[in-house]
Amino acid sequence: MYREISRLLLYGDLGMNSILSRLSAVIREWEEGGWEKIELIGKIYEQVKRILDLGTVCGFDENLWHCYLTWILMTNDNSFTRTCERVGANEGSVNKFARSDFAIFRKLFDYDFTAIEQDLGIDCFSTLCHYQAVPKRLRMYNQDVSYQVRTLSHALAAADVDDMFLLLTSYYKQYGFGVFAMNRAFRIQHPERQELEFLPISNIDRAMLADLLGNESQKQELRRNTEAFLNGKPANNVLLYGDAGTGKSTSVKALINEYYDQGLRIIEIYKHQFGELSAVLSQIKKRNYRFIIFIDDLSFEENEVEYKFLKAIIEGGVETRPENVLIYATSNRRHLIRETWNDRTDMEHIGDVHRSDTVEEKLSLAGRFGIAINFNAPTPKEYQAIVKALAQRRGIQMEEKELLEKAQAWEIRHGGYSGRAAQQFIQYLEGMAQ
């Protein structure tokens, strides 16, 4: 194994602490002899545990060894994977190196652990290669990652080198590589003195736009702008504002479920992280995806000045926003920044012209969103229609009169008419029925 791994070229930068590197070193030690059995078994178990841990997070199943090798091929960042992500497989000398590496992975897929297991009296590799995960309903993993790994793993296990080349180049062209290929949404983390890291969000709301009742014209405008963005046409940053509980945030989140397979990804940024936006843009601007920077519940108090940095990032800084990035924000405030009467103390009166530098500075942030979409609270009749539709979807068996009377009482106690109140009411009925 270690001889094959040492010959990897494009995929050779695995790192000395990678599972494959550490495992191959253990097998080399076994082949050379002079080892202590208990010590060697401990080293093997350490790497087996790491495969199990990774498999738990990523949803590996059946042959965990194949899944792990597939995961390496899906996540490796090299010149070949980057080229395939952008333009697919083209004719070139790099293909020769890729095929050579795939031939090595073909041997790794077929590696026989029988001899080392018999020699050491263990069966951990046999268990890994014939693994049965816990029941599906009990698993805690990202379903997108699990599906991609298991699907590609099955195909690669039955493929020769030429077929592996076609399978992997097609995968890189459709999904790309690395964390962005296998996940829909992300947060960021930038520990001191470390590189910016994108953290996948695995527990994603799977709502679609059609699942959200009401605000049809608003959703249509959001869809139109997003589809233009995905098709490389001019598109605008979007501000979704209006009453609480009307579906602003859920509408943005639903976009990732609608358009994930077209290359859309969402990165959620919090207000205290605005200083990291430049670093985020520098890492994603050359990737073959369309990114929405999502800022939820955006607003600033009088003494907060982070909005000035956001203004420059959206539009107005020296570096232009990459063409594969848009900013979508939600807010209960149309103008985002709290305005007080003190802001108008510098008001000038010149004829019919009224101007306040402070007011203009604050209002200019909202103006940098090319599209502002207002989400209104539903009317009483619209609220009742939402309740009835949700009850039908969830199979709530109740007379309509009783249902609407209970919904009305719920609305009075829970802050007014909104889609969120209707959703919470239906969840309450479901909980009572169980």
N, C-alpha and C positions, 0 to 999 in steps of 0.2 A: 504493500500500500504506500509506504513512504517513498519508494522509488517512483511510483506513478505521480504522486502529488508534487514531488520535486520538479517534474517536467511540465507542470502547468505554467502557461505563459500569461494569457489574458486574465485568467481566473486565479492566478497564483498568489495574489496579494490577500491571503486569507488571514494573516496575523498569527503570531506564534501561540496566542492563547485561544485560537478558535478550536472548536470541538474536533474538527477533522485533523488539524495539525497536531493537537495533543494526543489524539487517538492513534494516529500513524506513528508517533514517537513511541508510544507504548508497544505497539505491534513490532516496531523495529527492535526494541529492547528484548521482547520475547524471542524474536528470531535469532538474535545474536547470542542468547543464553547468558548464564551467570546471574540470574535474577532470583529474588526471593518471591516465592509464590504468593504469600499473603500481601506483600507490598504491591506486586503487579496487579493482583485482583482488585486491590483498593484503587489503583490508578484507573483501571478499566471502569469500575463502578462509578467513579467520579464523572467520567465522560458520558456514561449511559444515563446517569441522573440528569445531566445537562440536556441530553436529547429529550428525555421525558418531560423536563420542565418546559423546554421550547415547544414540544408537542402539545402540552396542556394549554399554553398561551395561544398557539396558532391552530389548534384543532386538527393535529395529525391523527391518522387512524390507519389501521391495517398494517402496512409496512412502514414503520417509523424511520428506518434507515433510508429508504427511497424518498420519503417525504423530506428528510433533512437534506439530502443531496439536492433535491429539487428546490428547496428553499434557498440554498446557496446560489444556484443558477438564477433564481428569480430576483435575488437581492444584490448581486455583485455589481459594483460600479466600476466599469472599465470602458475603454475606448470603443469596444465593440457593442456593448449594451447601450451606450449613449447614442451611437450612430444608428443602431436599429430602432431605438425609440423615436428618433426624428424622421428617418427616411426609409426604414426597413432595411432588408438585406440587399446590398448592391454588390456588383462585381468588384473585387479588389483583393489584394494580397492578404488583408486581415482575415478574410474568410478561411484561408489555409490554416492560420493559427487557431481560429475558432474551432474548426473541424478537428484539429489535433487535440485541443482541450476536451472537446466532446467525446472523442475516442477514449480519453482517460476516464472521464465520468462514466462512460459506458462500462468500463472495467470495474469501476467502483460500485456501480449498481449491482454487478454480478459477483462482488467479492464474497468469497466463501469463508465464513468464520468458524467452520466446523473444527478445524485442527486446533485452533487456540482454545476453543471451548472444551474440547476433549482433554487437552494437555493440562488445563487449569481446573477442570471439573466444574465449569460454570455453564449456564444456559441463557445468559442475559441477551445475547445477540439473537438467538433463536426466538426469544420472546419479543424483542423489538421488531423482528421481521414478520411476526404473526400476531400483531397486537390487536386487542379489542378494547376500544375506548369505553368510558362509562356511558350509560344511556344518554341519548341526545338531549333529552329534556333537562339533564343535570349538568351539561357542559357549559363552561364559562369561557367563551372565546369569540373572536371576531369571525363571523360567518363568511365574510368576503374572503379573508385570508385562507380559512379552512377549505372553502370550495376551490379556490384557485390552486392551492398546493396539491390537494388530493386529485383533482382532475388532471393537472399536468403531470403529476407523479405517475399515475396509471398509464398515461400515454408514453412517457419517456421509458418506462420499464419495459414496454413491448417494442421499442423503436431501435433501429440500427443507427449508425452515426449520421447518415444522410437524413433520415427521418428526424433525428434529434435536432439537426441544424434547422430544418423547416419548422418544427414545432416551436423551438425557442425564438427564432427570428420573428415568427408570427406573433408569439406572445409579447415580445418586446415592442413590436410595432403597435399592437392593440392596447397593451396596458402600460408599457414602459418597464422600469425596473425599480427595485428598492421599495421604500416605505410608501411612496406615492402610488405605486402600481397596485398595491394590495389593500389600500385603505381609502375611505371616502373623505373623512374629516379629521382635522388635526388641531391640537393646541401647540404652543411653543414653550420651550424651556431654555434658558440661557444662563447656566450656572457660572459663577465668577471664574474667569480664566479658562473657560471651556467653550467649545464651539456651540453655536445655536443648534438646538435639537427639535425636531418635529415629533410630537407625541401623538400617535394614532388614538382616535376616539372610537372605541369598539362598541360601546352601547349607544347606538344611534337610533333616534326616532325614525321609524320606517314609514311615516305618513307620506302620502302623495298629495299633490295639489287638489286632486279630485276629492280627497277625503275631507278637505276643509270646506265647510258649508258657509255660503255668503261671500260678500266682497268679490264677486266674479270678475268685474271689470278690473279691479286692482290686481288680481292674480293673473289675468290675461296680459296686462301691461308688464308685469314682472316676468312672465314667460317670454313675451316678445323680445324684451331687452336681453334676456339670458340666451335665447336662441341666436340672436344676432351676434352676440359675443362668441358663442361656440362656433359659429360659421365664419368667423374672421371679419365680420362687418362692424361698422362703427357702433359702439354701445357706450352707455353712460354708467357712472357710479349712481347708486340708488339709495335714497333715504325713505324708509318706511316709517311713517309716524301716525299717531292717533291714539285712540282710547286703549286702555289696558285690556288684555284678554281677547283681542280681536283677530289674532292669528298672524301678527307681523313676523315674529320669530319663527313660528312653525312653517310659514310660507317659504322663508329662506331655506330652512333646513330641508323642506320637501324637495327643493331643487336638486339636491345632491342625489336623491333617490330617483328622480326623473332623468337626470343627465349624467350619472356616473359613468355609464358605458360609452359616453361621448367625450370622455376626458375631463369632466368637471370635477374639481376638488375644492373643499372649503377649509380655510384656516381661520379659526376663531381667535381673535385678539382681544385682550382686556385693556382697559384704559391705562393701567399702570405699565403696560408693555409697549406703548406707542413709540418709545425710544428705540425699540427693536425692529421697527418696521423697515428701516433701510437694510438691515441685515437679512430680514426675511425676503425682501424683494431681490437682493443680490443672489440668493440661493435658488430662487424659483424662476427667475426671468428667462433662463436658458433651457428649462424643461419643457417637454412637449405636452403640457397640460394647460387647461384654462383654470385659473385660480380665482375664487372669490374670497377676499379678506372680509370676514364677517365680524361686525362689532355690534353686540347686542346691548340694548338699553343705553344708548349713547346720550349722555348729557353732562354738562359741566356746571359746577357751582361758581359763584362769583369770583372766588379766590383761586380757582384752578386755571392753569395756563397751558395744559397739555394740548388744548385745541389748536394752539398756534403751530405746534409741530405737525399735527394731523393735517392742517391746511396746506402746509408745504408738501407733504407726501401726496395728498390727493391731486393737487394741481398748483404749480407755482414754484416748486423747487428747481434747482439747477438740473438735477437728474429727472428725466421724464418717467412717468409711470410706465412699466413694461406693458406691451400690448396684450400680454396673456394674463393680465391681472385687472380685476375690478374690485371696488369696495362697496359692500352692501352694509348698511347700518339701520338699526331700528331705534326708535325713540318715542317717548310719549310727548315730547316737545317738538314743535315744528321748527323752532330756531335753535334748538340744542343747548344753548347757553343761557343761563338765568340772567335776565335783564332787570335792573332796578332803576328807580327814578334818579339815583345818583349818577347813573350812566349818562344822563341827559344834561348834566350840569355844564358840559362844554358845548351846548347847542348854540349854533350861530343863526342869526336871522338876517338874511340879505335879500330884501325884496320878498318874493314868494318862495325862496329857497330855504329849506330847513335841513341842517346837517349836523350830525354829531359823530365825531371821530370814534368815540367809544362804541356807540351803537352800530356804526357801519362795520367796525372790526369784528364785533360779535356776530352780526348777521351774515357776514361773508362766508363763514364756515358752511352753513346750510346751503348757501348759494353755489358751493363747489360740487354739490351732488347734482348731476345733470337732470335726474328724475327724482321727484318727490311724490310719493304715493300715500294718500290718506286712507287709513283703515278706520271706518266708522263703527261705532257700537250698533248692534242690530236694533231695529224697532221691536216693540212687543210682539207683533205678528211674526217678524223674522225670527225672533228668539223662540217662539212656539214652534215654528217650522223646523228649526234646527233640532230642538228637543225631540220632536216626532221622528225626524229622519234618523237621529242617533239611536233612539229607542228601537226603531225597526231594524237597523243594522246589527244591534247587539242582541236582538231577540227578546226584548223586554215585553212581557205579556201583562198589559194593564189597559183598562178602559181609557180612551182618549181624554175624557173629561177629568178623570182622576189624575191622569198623568200631567195634564196642563195645570191643574190646581196645585199639585205638589211642586211642579216646576216654578210656578209663580211664587209660592212660599219660599222656595230655595233662593230665588233671585233676590227677594226682599232681604233675606238674611245674609246674602253673600255678595253684596256690592254692586248690584245692577245688572242690566242686560249685557251679556257678552257670550261669545262662543265658548270661552273658558268656563264660565258658570254653567252652561248647558252640559259641557263635557263632564265637569265635576259632579253634576246632578245625576247623570246617567251612571257614572262610576259608583256613586252612592247607592243607587238602586241595585246595581249588580252585586255590590257587597252585601246588601241586606238580603238578597235572594239566596246567597250561598250558606 
